Amino acid sequence: MTEETAKFFRQYLQSESVFSDKKILQSNYVPEEITHRDEQIREISRMLAPALRLERPSNLFIYGKTGSGKTVTVKHTLASMAAVAKEQDIPLKVCYLNCKLKKVADTEYRLIAELARKFGKAVPTTGLPTDEVYNAFFRALDEERQIVVLVLDEIDQLVKKVGDEIIYNLTRVNSDLAHAQVALIGISNDLIFSNTLDPRVKSSLSEEELIFPPYNAVQLQHILRSRASRAFKESSLEEGVLAKCAAYAAREHGDARRALELLRVAGEIAERSGSMRVEVTHIDEAEEKIERDRLLDVIKTQPKQFHAALAAVLALCARKKHVFTGDVYEKYKAVCHSTGQRPLTQRRISDILAEMDMLGVINAKVVSKGRFGRMREIALGIPSSLLPQAREIIRMELGISDTVLQEAAAQETLETFEPPLQVVEE
């Protein structure tokens, strides 16, 4: 370590911080009091209360937009319930799993193995038949008389990765247990997710449903003020900072998580600039930084078929500004061949491209080609400054090299476009 670097760290340790407790602004922090969710807490409590009498409560499906307080409300309610169970010596166990986590819930085997480990069974990360892993999990559950509340957060991400058969298996687990009983809570950001499930899975999972509405700007300001009073030192926030944070979050869909992240990042930016106060201008800088990071995070957390389709778009757009769905599909099949994946149908890839458009990864518009029908014209929505990081994510996720992407781009000649004599898009 050079003397200059050491000097910087010493000065950092001696400098004042605008924060008094930064963790209060983090997304995984569960406050003692949950504001503006009293009705939802009462509903969840009523639905889960039978567990305290060792009666299995109904499975519960909770959905609402990102940052509407679903996870923090469920954790808060279950923590209170677990405290009462411990006090009354009731055999209740709460098991929480975030299905968005890679290497934990990206395959059926890994998810069930992780659940088995949470109940004390040592299961290897790979190598056993899936049925054997299920049996190990069931044996671990049934070793004692107990009620288990299993929370699968971002359950839609699990279904995207491995299909809905695993949900069906988990909802039917009680028929294989003699002593324990399991209640399932699914949490999803996708408001129409349950509509995509197989009818038998939906009927088993959605015994009870609860919708979380988004927060409005006034509620967001209240949440921010409550957290900021403990997270920041006195007088370290400029007038108008909380209002602007709330306005940014309310502009999208009332995302409290985003509002808190915006405030935290603004505080970090203020510290780096040597300011002892978080100013409104720091909120603008934080918004720009988060938006960049969000796009890369979105790309990173998608399934491999999404990555393969995006690899095709990146390869084609390296040679031409706009491409069409048909071009992307042909290149996507070449990428699948290179990575050993089985290609999806063109209709399914069209759906994935529509999802990319919704997420801001690409910009797509339907254009008319006269007698050739209507087609989706695609351009990259990723800023040029983020392209190197996006390509690196694709390379890492698909296990391909720069050469593969470059060769994929070089194989296409996009100087002219001759559409087929058919309607490619709806």
C-alpha positions as CSV (number, residue, x, y, z in Angstrom):
1,M,0.0,0.0,0.0
2,T,1.5,3.4,-1.0
3,E,1.8,6.2,1.5
4,E,-0.7,8.3,-0.5
5,T,-3.3,5.5,-0.3
6,A,-2.6,5.0,3.4
7,K,-2.9,8.8,4.0
8,F,-6.3,8.8,2.3
9,F,-7.6,6.0,4.5
10,R,-6.3,7.8,7.7
11,Q,-8.1,11.0,6.6
12,Y,-11.3,9.0,5.9
13,L,-11.2,7.6,9.4
14,Q,-10.7,11.0,10.9
15,S,-13.4,12.7,8.9
16,E,-17.0,13.2,10.0
17,S,-19.8,11.1,8.5
18,V,-23.3,12.3,7.6
19,F,-24.6,8.9,8.8
20,S,-25.3,7.8,12.3
21,D,-26.5,4.3,11.4
22,K,-26.5,3.6,7.6
23,K,-27.9,0.1,7.9
24,I,-31.3,1.6,8.7
25,L,-31.6,2.6,5.0
26,Q,-30.7,-0.8,3.6
27,S,-33.3,-2.9,2.0
28,N,-32.9,-5.9,4.3
29,Y,-33.4,-3.8,7.5
30,V,-36.7,-4.7,9.3
31,P,-37.8,-1.7,11.5
32,E,-39.7,-2.2,14.8
33,E,-42.6,-0.3,13.4
34,I,-44.0,-0.8,9.9
35,T,-45.9,2.4,8.8
36,H,-48.9,2.5,6.4
37,R,-49.2,-1.3,6.3
38,D,-51.5,-1.9,9.4
39,E,-54.3,-3.4,7.4
40,Q,-51.9,-5.9,5.6
41,I,-50.3,-6.8,8.9
42,R,-53.7,-7.6,10.4
43,E,-54.7,-9.7,7.4
44,I,-51.5,-11.7,7.4
45,S,-51.8,-12.2,11.2
46,R,-55.3,-13.5,10.9
47,M,-54.4,-15.9,8.1
48,L,-51.3,-17.3,9.9
49,A,-52.6,-17.3,13.5
50,P,-53.9,-21.0,13.4
51,A,-50.2,-22.1,13.3
52,L,-50.0,-21.1,16.9
53,R,-52.5,-23.8,17.7
54,L,-50.5,-26.3,15.6
55,E,-53.1,-26.1,12.8
56,R,-51.8,-25.6,9.3
57,P,-52.8,-22.2,8.0
58,S,-53.8,-21.8,4.3
59,N,-51.1,-21.2,1.7
60,L,-50.8,-17.4,1.1
61,F,-49.8,-15.6,-2.1
62,I,-48.8,-12.0,-1.8
63,Y,-48.2,-9.7,-4.7
64,G,-47.5,-6.0,-5.4
65,K,-45.0,-3.8,-7.1
66,T,-41.4,-3.6,-6.0
67,G,-40.9,-1.6,-2.9
68,S,-44.5,-1.8,-1.7
69,G,-43.5,-3.3,1.6
70,K,-44.4,-7.0,1.0
71,T,-41.2,-8.6,2.3
72,V,-40.6,-6.3,5.3
73,T,-44.3,-6.7,6.3
74,V,-44.1,-10.5,6.1
75,K,-40.8,-10.6,8.0
76,H,-42.1,-8.2,10.7
77,T,-45.4,-10.2,11.2
78,L,-43.6,-13.6,11.3
79,A,-41.0,-12.3,13.7
80,S,-43.8,-11.3,16.1
81,M,-45.5,-14.6,15.6
82,A,-42.2,-16.5,16.2
83,A,-41.6,-14.6,19.4
84,V,-45.0,-15.6,20.8
85,A,-44.4,-19.2,19.7
86,K,-41.1,-19.2,21.6
87,E,-42.7,-17.6,24.6
88,Q,-45.4,-20.3,24.7
89,D,-43.1,-23.1,23.7
90,I,-45.0,-23.8,20.5
91,P,-43.0,-25.8,17.8
92,L,-43.2,-23.2,15.0
93,K,-40.4,-22.7,12.5
94,V,-40.2,-19.9,9.9
95,C,-38.0,-20.5,6.9
96,Y,-37.3,-17.6,4.5
97,L,-35.7,-18.0,1.1
98,N,-35.1,-15.4,-1.6
99,C,-35.6,-17.1,-5.0
100,K,-33.7,-14.4,-6.8
101,L,-30.4,-15.6,-5.3
102,K,-28.1,-17.4,-7.7
103,K,-26.6,-20.7,-6.7
104,V,-29.4,-21.1,-4.2
105,A,-32.6,-21.1,-6.2
106,D,-31.5,-21.3,-9.9
107,T,-32.3,-25.0,-10.1
108,E,-34.9,-27.3,-8.5
109,Y,-32.1,-29.4,-7.0
110,R,-30.3,-26.4,-5.4
111,L,-33.5,-24.9,-3.9
112,I,-34.6,-28.2,-2.2
113,A,-31.0,-28.9,-1.1
114,E,-30.9,-25.4,0.5
115,L,-34.2,-26.1,2.3
116,A,-32.9,-29.4,3.5
117,R,-29.8,-27.8,4.9
118,K,-31.9,-25.2,6.8
119,F,-33.4,-28.2,8.6
120,G,-30.1,-29.7,9.5
121,K,-29.6,-32.2,6.6
122,A,-26.2,-32.1,4.9
123,V,-26.9,-32.3,1.2
124,P,-24.2,-31.9,-1.5
125,T,-24.6,-29.0,-3.9
126,T,-24.7,-31.5,-6.8
127,G,-24.6,-35.2,-7.5
128,L,-27.7,-36.7,-6.0
129,P,-31.0,-37.6,-7.9
130,T,-33.5,-34.8,-7.3
131,D,-36.0,-37.3,-5.8
132,E,-33.4,-38.2,-3.2
133,V,-32.9,-34.6,-2.3
134,Y,-36.7,-34.2,-1.9
135,N,-36.7,-37.3,0.4
136,A,-33.9,-35.8,2.5
137,F,-35.9,-32.6,2.9
138,F,-39.1,-34.4,3.8
139,R,-37.3,-36.6,6.4
140,A,-35.8,-33.5,8.0
141,L,-39.2,-31.8,8.1
142,D,-40.9,-34.8,9.7
143,E,-38.4,-35.5,12.4
144,E,-40.6,-33.7,15.0
145,R,-44.1,-32.4,15.4
146,Q,-44.0,-28.8,14.2
147,I,-45.6,-26.2,12.0
148,V,-43.3,-24.8,9.3
149,V,-44.0,-21.5,7.5
150,L,-42.0,-21.5,4.3
151,V,-41.6,-18.1,2.7
152,L,-40.5,-18.0,-1.0
153,D,-39.7,-14.4,-1.9
154,E,-39.7,-13.4,-5.6
155,I,-41.4,-16.8,-6.3
156,D,-41.9,-15.6,-9.9
157,Q,-38.1,-15.7,-10.5
158,L,-38.1,-19.3,-9.3
159,V,-40.8,-20.3,-11.8
160,K,-39.0,-18.5,-14.6
161,K,-35.9,-20.5,-13.9
162,V,-37.2,-24.0,-13.2
163,G,-40.9,-24.1,-14.0
164,D,-44.0,-24.4,-11.7
165,E,-43.7,-28.1,-11.0
166,I,-41.6,-27.4,-8.0
167,I,-44.3,-25.1,-6.6
168,Y,-46.8,-28.0,-7.0
169,N,-44.5,-30.4,-5.2
170,L,-44.0,-28.0,-2.3
171,T,-47.8,-27.3,-2.0
172,R,-48.4,-31.1,-1.8
173,V,-45.7,-31.9,0.7
174,N,-48.1,-32.3,3.6
175,S,-49.5,-35.5,2.1
176,D,-46.1,-37.1,2.7
177,L,-45.6,-35.9,6.3
178,A,-46.7,-37.7,9.4
179,H,-45.7,-35.2,12.1
180,A,-45.0,-31.8,10.6
181,Q,-47.2,-29.5,8.5
182,V,-46.0,-26.9,6.0
183,A,-47.7,-23.6,5.0
184,L,-46.3,-21.8,2.0
185,I,-46.1,-18.0,1.5
186,G,-45.3,-16.9,-2.0
187,I,-44.2,-13.2,-2.6
188,S,-44.1,-11.8,-6.1
189,N,-43.6,-8.4,-7.8
190,D,-45.5,-9.6,-10.9
191,L,-49.1,-8.7,-10.5
192,I,-50.3,-11.2,-13.1
193,F,-47.8,-14.0,-12.1
194,S,-50.5,-16.3,-10.7
195,N,-52.3,-16.2,-14.0
196,T,-49.4,-17.9,-15.7
197,L,-49.4,-20.9,-13.3
198,D,-50.8,-24.3,-14.2
199,P,-54.4,-24.4,-12.8
200,R,-53.6,-27.2,-10.3
201,V,-50.6,-25.2,-9.0
202,K,-52.6,-22.0,-8.7
203,S,-55.4,-23.7,-6.8
204,S,-52.9,-25.2,-4.3
205,L,-50.8,-22.1,-3.9
206,S,-53.3,-19.3,-3.9
207,E,-55.6,-20.5,-1.1
208,E,-55.4,-17.0,0.2
209,E,-54.3,-13.9,-1.7
210,L,-53.3,-10.4,-0.6
211,I,-52.4,-7.4,-2.7
212,F,-50.1,-4.6,-1.5
213,P,-50.9,-1.3,-3.1
214,P,-48.0,1.1,-3.9
215,Y,-47.2,3.9,-1.5
216,N,-48.1,7.5,-2.4
217,A,-45.7,10.5,-2.2
218,V,-47.0,11.5,1.3
219,Q,-46.6,8.0,2.7
220,L,-43.1,7.7,1.2
221,Q,-42.1,11.0,2.8
222,H,-43.3,9.7,6.2
223,I,-41.3,6.4,5.7
224,L,-38.2,8.4,4.7
225,R,-38.5,10.8,7.6
226,S,-38.9,7.9,10.1
227,R,-35.8,6.2,8.8
228,A,-33.7,9.3,8.2
229,S,-34.2,10.5,11.8
230,R,-32.2,7.5,12.9
231,A,-29.9,6.9,9.9
232,F,-28.5,10.5,9.6
233,K,-26.9,12.8,12.1
234,E,-28.9,15.9,13.1
235,S,-29.0,18.7,10.6
236,S,-27.2,16.7,7.9
237,L,-30.2,16.8,5.4
238,E,-30.9,19.9,3.4
239,E,-34.5,21.1,3.3
240,G,-36.3,19.4,0.4
241,V,-34.1,16.3,0.2
242,L,-36.8,13.9,1.5
243,A,-39.5,15.4,-0.6
244,K,-37.4,15.0,-3.8
245,C,-36.6,11.4,-2.8
246,A,-40.3,10.6,-2.3
247,A,-41.2,12.4,-5.6
248,Y,-38.7,10.3,-7.6
249,A,-40.0,7.0,-6.1
250,A,-43.7,8.0,-6.4
251,R,-43.1,9.0,-10.0
252,E,-42.4,5.3,-10.9
253,H,-44.8,3.2,-8.7
254,G,-44.4,4.2,-5.1
255,D,-41.2,2.2,-4.5
256,A,-40.1,2.7,-0.9
257,R,-37.1,0.5,-1.4
258,R,-35.9,2.8,-4.2
259,A,-36.6,5.9,-2.1
260,L,-34.5,4.5,0.7
261,E,-31.7,3.5,-1.7
262,L,-31.7,6.9,-3.3
263,L,-31.4,8.6,0.1
264,R,-28.5,6.3,1.1
265,V,-26.6,6.7,-2.1
266,A,-27.1,10.5,-2.0
267,G,-25.5,10.4,1.5
268,E,-22.6,8.4,0.2
269,I,-22.1,10.9,-2.7
270,A,-22.2,13.8,-0.2
271,E,-19.5,12.2,2.0
272,R,-17.2,11.5,-1.0
273,S,-17.5,15.1,-2.1
274,G,-16.5,16.3,1.4
275,S,-19.9,17.8,2.2
276,M,-21.4,17.6,5.7
277,R,-24.9,17.9,4.4
278,V,-26.9,15.9,1.9
279,E,-28.2,18.4,-0.7
280,V,-30.9,18.2,-3.3
281,T,-28.3,18.1,-6.1
282,H,-26.9,14.9,-4.5
283,I,-30.3,13.3,-5.0
284,D,-30.1,14.0,-8.7
285,E,-26.6,12.4,-8.9
286,A,-27.8,9.4,-6.9
287,E,-30.8,8.9,-9.3
288,E,-28.4,8.8,-12.3
289,K,-26.0,6.4,-10.6
290,I,-28.8,4.0,-9.4
291,E,-30.4,3.9,-12.9
292,R,-27.1,2.8,-14.4
293,D,-26.6,0.1,-11.7
294,R,-30.2,-1.0,-11.9
295,L,-29.9,-1.8,-15.6
296,L,-26.8,-4.0,-15.1
297,D,-28.5,-5.7,-12.1
298,V,-31.6,-6.4,-14.3
299,I,-29.4,-8.1,-16.9
300,K,-27.4,-10.1,-14.3
301,T,-30.5,-11.6,-12.6
302,Q,-32.3,-12.8,-15.8
303,P,-32.4,-16.5,-16.8
304,K,-29.9,-17.9,-19.4
305,Q,-32.4,-17.8,-22.3
306,F,-32.7,-14.1,-21.7
307,H,-28.9,-13.8,-21.8
308,A,-28.7,-15.8,-25.0
309,A,-31.2,-13.5,-26.7
310,L,-29.4,-10.4,-25.5
311,A,-26.1,-11.9,-26.7
312,A,-27.7,-12.1,-30.2
313,V,-28.9,-8.5,-30.0
314,L,-25.5,-7.3,-28.9
315,A,-23.8,-9.1,-31.7
316,L,-26.2,-7.8,-34.3
317,C,-26.3,-4.2,-33.0
318,A,-22.5,-4.1,-33.1
319,R,-22.9,-3.9,-36.9
320,K,-26.1,-2.1,-37.4
321,K,-28.1,0.3,-35.3
322,H,-31.5,-1.3,-35.8
323,V,-32.3,-5.0,-36.3
324,F,-35.5,-7.1,-36.6
325,T,-36.9,-10.0,-34.6
326,G,-36.2,-12.5,-37.4
327,D,-32.5,-11.5,-37.4
328,V,-32.3,-11.8,-33.7
329,Y,-33.9,-15.2,-33.7
330,E,-31.5,-16.6,-36.2
331,K,-28.5,-15.3,-34.3
332,Y,-30.1,-16.5,-31.0
333,K,-30.1,-20.0,-32.4
334,A,-26.4,-19.7,-33.2
335,V,-25.7,-18.6,-29.7
336,C,-27.7,-21.5,-28.2
337,H,-25.7,-23.9,-30.4
338,S,-22.4,-22.4,-29.1
339,T,-23.5,-22.7,-25.5
340,G,-25.3,-26.0,-25.7
341,Q,-28.7,-24.7,-24.9
342,R,-31.9,-25.8,-26.5
343,P,-33.5,-22.9,-28.5
344,L,-36.9,-21.7,-27.6
345,T,-39.5,-21.0,-30.3
346,Q,-39.6,-17.7,-32.2
347,R,-42.8,-16.7,-30.4
348,R,-41.2,-17.3,-27.0
349,I,-38.2,-15.2,-28.0
350,S,-40.5,-12.5,-29.2
351,D,-42.0,-12.5,-25.6
352,I,-38.5,-12.2,-24.1
353,L,-37.7,-9.3,-26.4
354,A,-40.9,-7.6,-25.3
355,E,-39.7,-8.1,-21.7
356,M,-36.4,-6.6,-22.6
357,D,-38.2,-3.6,-24.0
358,M,-40.2,-3.2,-20.8
359,L,-37.0,-3.4,-18.7
360,G,-35.3,-0.7,-20.9
361,V,-32.6,-3.1,-22.1
362,I,-33.7,-2.6,-25.7
363,N,-36.0,-0.1,-27.5
364,A,-38.5,-1.9,-29.7
365,K,-41.2,-0.5,-32.0
366,V,-43.5,-2.2,-34.4
367,V,-43.0,-1.0,-38.0
368,S,-45.0,-1.9,-41.1
369,K,-43.3,-3.6,-44.0
370,G,-46.2,-3.3,-46.3
371,R,-47.1,-6.6,-47.9
372,F,-44.5,-8.3,-45.7
373,G,-46.5,-7.6,-42.6
374,R,-45.5,-5.8,-39.3
375,M,-42.2,-6.4,-37.6
376,R,-40.5,-5.3,-34.4
377,E,-37.6,-3.0,-35.0
378,I,-35.0,-3.3,-32.2
379,A,-32.3,-0.9,-31.0
380,L,-30.1,-1.2,-27.9
381,G,-31.4,0.6,-24.8
382,I,-28.1,0.1,-22.9
383,P,-26.0,3.3,-22.8
384,S,-22.7,2.9,-24.6
385,S,-20.8,3.6,-21.3
386,L,-22.4,0.4,-19.9
387,L,-21.9,-1.9,-22.9
388,P,-18.5,-3.3,-21.7
389,Q,-20.1,-4.3,-18.4
390,A,-23.2,-5.7,-20.1
391,R,-21.0,-7.8,-22.4
392,E,-19.0,-9.1,-19.5
393,I,-22.1,-10.2,-17.7
394,I,-23.3,-12.1,-20.8
395,R,-19.9,-13.7,-21.2
396,M,-19.8,-14.8,-17.6
397,E,-23.4,-16.1,-17.5
398,L,-23.2,-18.0,-20.8
399,G,-19.6,-19.1,-20.4
400,I,-18.6,-17.8,-23.8
401,S,-15.6,-15.7,-24.9
402,D,-15.2,-12.4,-26.7
403,T,-14.4,-14.4,-29.8
404,V,-17.8,-16.1,-29.9
405,L,-19.6,-12.8,-29.7
406,Q,-17.4,-11.2,-32.3
407,E,-17.7,-14.2,-34.6
408,A,-21.5,-14.2,-34.2
409,A,-21.6,-10.6,-35.3
410,A,-19.2,-11.1,-38.2
411,Q,-21.3,-14.0,-39.6
412,E,-24.2,-11.7,-40.3
413,T,-24.4,-9.4,-43.4
414,L,-26.9,-6.7,-42.6
415,E,-26.3,-4.3,-45.4
416,T,-29.7,-5.1,-46.9
417,F,-32.9,-6.4,-45.5
418,E,-35.1,-8.8,-47.4
419,P,-38.1,-9.8,-45.2
420,P,-39.8,-13.1,-45.8
421,L,-43.2,-13.2,-47.4
422,Q,-45.0,-13.6,-44.1
423,V,-46.1,-11.8,-41.0
424,V,-43.3,-12.3,-38.5
425,E,-44.9,-10.2,-35.7
426,E,-48.5,-10.1,-34.6
